[in-house]
């Protein structure tokens, strides 16, 4: 119980709508639901129209457009196949001349490309020794260091693109490395990774 005397604020009627003394009772204005329902129905109708009808209209025009050239192109071929030549072709003119397929030539050897030499074998000083061997053969070796990438099962030459394949093959022949891998992941043209068993 309180030690203070009762006043007008202590008399709260049982059926009070919980308003303060300074506020009047405000009736909640009722909003009609029909505008919201009409908007929702219109949005649903537009969505269904866009989902079901529009793709058929757009797809139908494309099918009709794509089928009309095929039909027109098949008509001339049919007429051309039914027409017969009036005279046999002259025997002095060869019927067909076939050219051998052109194979792209391999890019030339370019020893100005930089070769990075990495030691992944665990043998101390191996990268420096192999880098010197590559330099003596006329290549430029800016880096010889320990390999910090994924451990390799054997020595490998990584090259970047088909235009470096001739260079990679020349290095493989020089160093006796059988494995060549084309990859752009290192971001350098040529890399020699000395793996287990390298000497």
C-alpha positions in Angstrom: 0.0 0.0 0.0 1.0 3.6 -0.7 1.5 6.2 2.1 0.1 8.9 -0.3 -3.5 9.9 -0.1 -5.8 8.7 -2.9 -6.6 11.1 -5.7 -8.5 11.2 -9.0 -5.9 9.1 -10.8 -6.5 6.2 -8.5 -10.1 5.8 -9.5 -9.8 3.7 -12.7 -13.1 2.4 -14.0 -13.3 -1.3 -14.8 -14.3 -0.8 -18.4 -11.7 1.7 -19.1 -10.4 2.1 -22.7 -7.0 2.9 -21.2 -6.7 6.6 -22.1 -5.0 9.3 -20.1 -6.7 12.1 -18.4 -5.4 14.6 -21.0 -6.5 12.5 -24.0 -10.0 12.1 -25.4 -11.3 8.8 -26.7 -10.5 8.5 -30.4 -12.4 6.1 -32.5 -10.2 4.2 -35.0 -11.2 5.4 -38.5 -12.3 2.4 -40.6 -10.7 2.3 -44.0 -12.5 0.6 -46.8 -10.6 -2.5 -48.1 -11.9 -2.4 -51.7 -9.2 -0.1 -53.1 -6.5 -2.4 -51.7 -8.2 -5.5 -53.0 -8.8 -3.9 -56.4 -5.1 -3.0 -56.7 -4.0 -6.5 -55.7 -6.3 -8.1 -58.2 -5.0 -5.8 -61.0 -1.4 -6.6 -60.1 -2.1 -10.3 -60.2 -3.9 -10.0 -63.5 -1.0 -8.0 -65.0 1.5 -10.6 -63.7 -0.4 -13.5 -65.1 -0.7 -11.7 -68.4 3.1 -11.0 -68.5 4.0 -14.5 -67.5 1.6 -16.5 -69.8 0.6 -14.4 -72.8 3.6 -12.2 -73.6 6.2 -15.0 -74.0 3.9 -16.8 -76.5 3.4 -13.6 -78.5 7.2 -12.9 -78.6 8.1 -16.5 -79.2 5.5 -17.0 -81.9 6.9 -14.1 -83.9 10.4 -15.5 -83.6 9.3 -19.0 -84.7 7.4 -17.6 -87.6 10.3 -15.4 -88.7 12.8 -18.3 -88.4 10.5 -20.7 -90.2 9.8 -18.4 -93.2 13.5 -18.2 -94.4 13.8 -22.0 -94.1 10.6 -22.5 -96.2 11.8 -20.0 -98.8 15.3 -21.5 -98.9 13.8 -25.0 -99.3 11.7 -24.0 -102.2 14.5 -23.0 -104.5 16.5 -26.1 -103.6 13.6 -28.2 -104.6 13.2 -26.5 -107.9 16.9 -26.6 -108.5 17.1 -30.3 -107.9 14.2 -31.0 -110.3 15.8 -29.1 -113.1 18.1 -31.1 -115.3 21.1 -29.7 -117.1 20.7 -29.5 -120.9 24.2 -30.6 -121.7 26.7 -32.7 -119.8 29.6 -30.9 -118.2 32.8 -30.5 -120.3 35.4 -33.1 -119.5 38.3 -30.7 -119.8 37.3 -28.8 -116.6 38.0 -30.7 -113.4 34.8 -31.3 -111.4 36.2 -30.4 -108.0 39.6 -29.1 -106.8 40.3 -30.0 -103.2 43.0 -28.2 -101.3 44.8 -29.8 -98.4 43.7 -28.5 -95.0 45.9 -25.7 -93.8 47.6 -26.5 -90.5 48.7 -23.6 -88.4 52.4 -23.4 -88.1 54.0 -23.6 -84.7 55.2 -20.3 -83.3 58.9 -19.8 -83.7 61.3 -20.3 -80.8 61.7 -17.1 -78.8 64.5 -17.2 -76.2 63.8 -13.6 -75.2 60.9 -14.9 -73.1 61.6 -14.9 -69.4 61.9 -18.3 -67.7 61.1 -18.5 -63.9 62.9 -21.4 -62.2 61.4 -22.8 -59.0 62.7 -25.5 -56.7 60.0 -27.9 -55.4 62.4 -30.9 -54.9 63.8 -30.0 -51.4 67.4 -30.2 -52.8 69.2 -27.1 -51.7 70.6 -24.9 -54.5 69.0 -26.9 -57.3 67.0 -23.9 -58.7 70.2 -21.8 -58.9 72.0 -24.6 -60.8 69.2 -25.2 -63.3 68.7 -21.4 -63.7 72.4 -21.2 -64.7 72.0 -24.0 -67.2 69.0 -22.2 -68.8 70.9 -18.9 -68.9 73.9 -20.7 -70.7 71.4 -21.9 -73.3 70.5 -18.3 -74.1 67.3 -17.7 -72.0 66.6 -14.9 -69.5 66.0 -16.1 -66.0 64.8 -13.2 -63.7 63.8 -15.5 -60.8 65.1 -18.7 -59.2 63.5 -19.4 -55.9 61.7 -22.1 -53.9 58.3 -23.3 -55.1 55.5 -22.2 -52.8 52.6 -23.5 -54.9 50.9 -26.9 -54.9 53.4 -29.7 -54.5 54.1 -31.3 -57.8 54.6 -35.1 -58.2 57.4 -34.5 -60.7 59.2 -31.7 -62.5 57.0 -29.7 -64.8 57.1 -26.8 -67.2 54.2 -24.4 -67.0 53.6 -22.3 -70.1 50.9 -19.6 -70.8 49.1 -20.1 -74.1 49.7 -21.9 -77.4 52.3 -19.2 -78.5 54.6 -20.4 -75.6 54.3 -24.1 -76.4 57.4 -24.1 -78.7 59.4 -22.4 -76.0 58.2 -24.9 -73.4 59.1 -27.8 -75.6 62.6 -26.4 -76.1 63.1 -26.0 -72.4 61.7 -29.6 -71.8 64.3 -30.9 -74.2 67.1 -28.9 -72.6 66.2 -30.0 -69.1 64.9 -33.5 -69.7 61.4 -32.7 -68.4 58.5 -34.7 -69.9 55.5 -32.9 -68.3 54.2 -29.7 -69.9 51.1 -27.9 -68.6 49.4 -25.0 -70.3 47.9 -22.7 -67.7 47.4 -18.9 -67.3 47.1 -19.2 -63.5 50.8 -18.2 -62.8 50.5 -15.1 -64.9 54.0 -15.6 -66.4 54.9 -17.0 -69.8 57.2 -19.8 -68.7 58.0 -21.5 -65.4 60.1 -24.5 -64.6 59.2 -26.3 -61.4 61.7 -28.9 -60.3 59.9 -31.6 -58.5 60.9 -34.8 -56.7 63.6 -36.8 -58.6 65.1 -33.7 -60.3 68.8 -33.5 -60.4 
